[in-house]
Each structure stands twice: as C-alpha cells, then as structure tokens.
Amino acid sequence: MKCPKCKSNLKKIKVNVAGATSKVISYQCPKCDYFEFESKTSQKVITELRESPLKIKQKIVKLSGDRLGIYFNNNVVRSLGLKKGEDIYVSVPDKKHLVLELGD
C-alpha cells in the first residue's frame, strides 16, 4: 500500500488497544504522519470492547461513624438510569468481589 500523502510504502503494524486482547492492524507511513486502521481488525476490537464490562476505579469514602460508602460515577448513573432513593441488593460472593443488583 502507498501513502496517499507522500506515496511512500506504508508499514503494517499491530497495535495494542487498552482493554482489548485483540490487536488492530494499522498502516503507517514512515516518512509523514499518515496512518489508517484496517476495518476488519478495528471492528473486531470495537466488538470486544463493547462486550467487556465497564470498569471504573472508585475511592471508598467515610460516611459517618463506622460506615463507608462510594459515590457512583455520573456515567454509571446515566447508563443505568439510577435515581435517588432506589433500592439495590448487595451480595458478597467472595473476599474480592461485591455484586450490586438493581431493585425492581
């Protein structure tokens, strides 16, 4: 493949994408800043990222007395449609996991 800007030969590079196990193939020009991603591998990584759960780092905060809590990130609130006062169910399957289930 030739670069559409400078007509140099493009190099085929496999690119890591954060959060995905698959790599995307990118064609990059060694002489100018031009690059493009291959459609097939790009779509595979996009599908893989959409299937993986949202993972956001949160800090535990002290509420009062011996109570601790977390604030939900605005993106989580919006994507789940959470409202103040709604019930959630909390289960602890093991010492490394906490499962929250939305109430009915």
Buried (B, 14 or more C-beta within 10 A) or exposed (E): EEBEEEEEEBEEEEBEBEEBEBBBBBBBBEEEEBBBBBEEBBEBBBEBEEEEEEEEEEEEEEEEEEEEEEEEEEEEEEEBEEEEEEEEEEEEEEEEEEEEEEEE
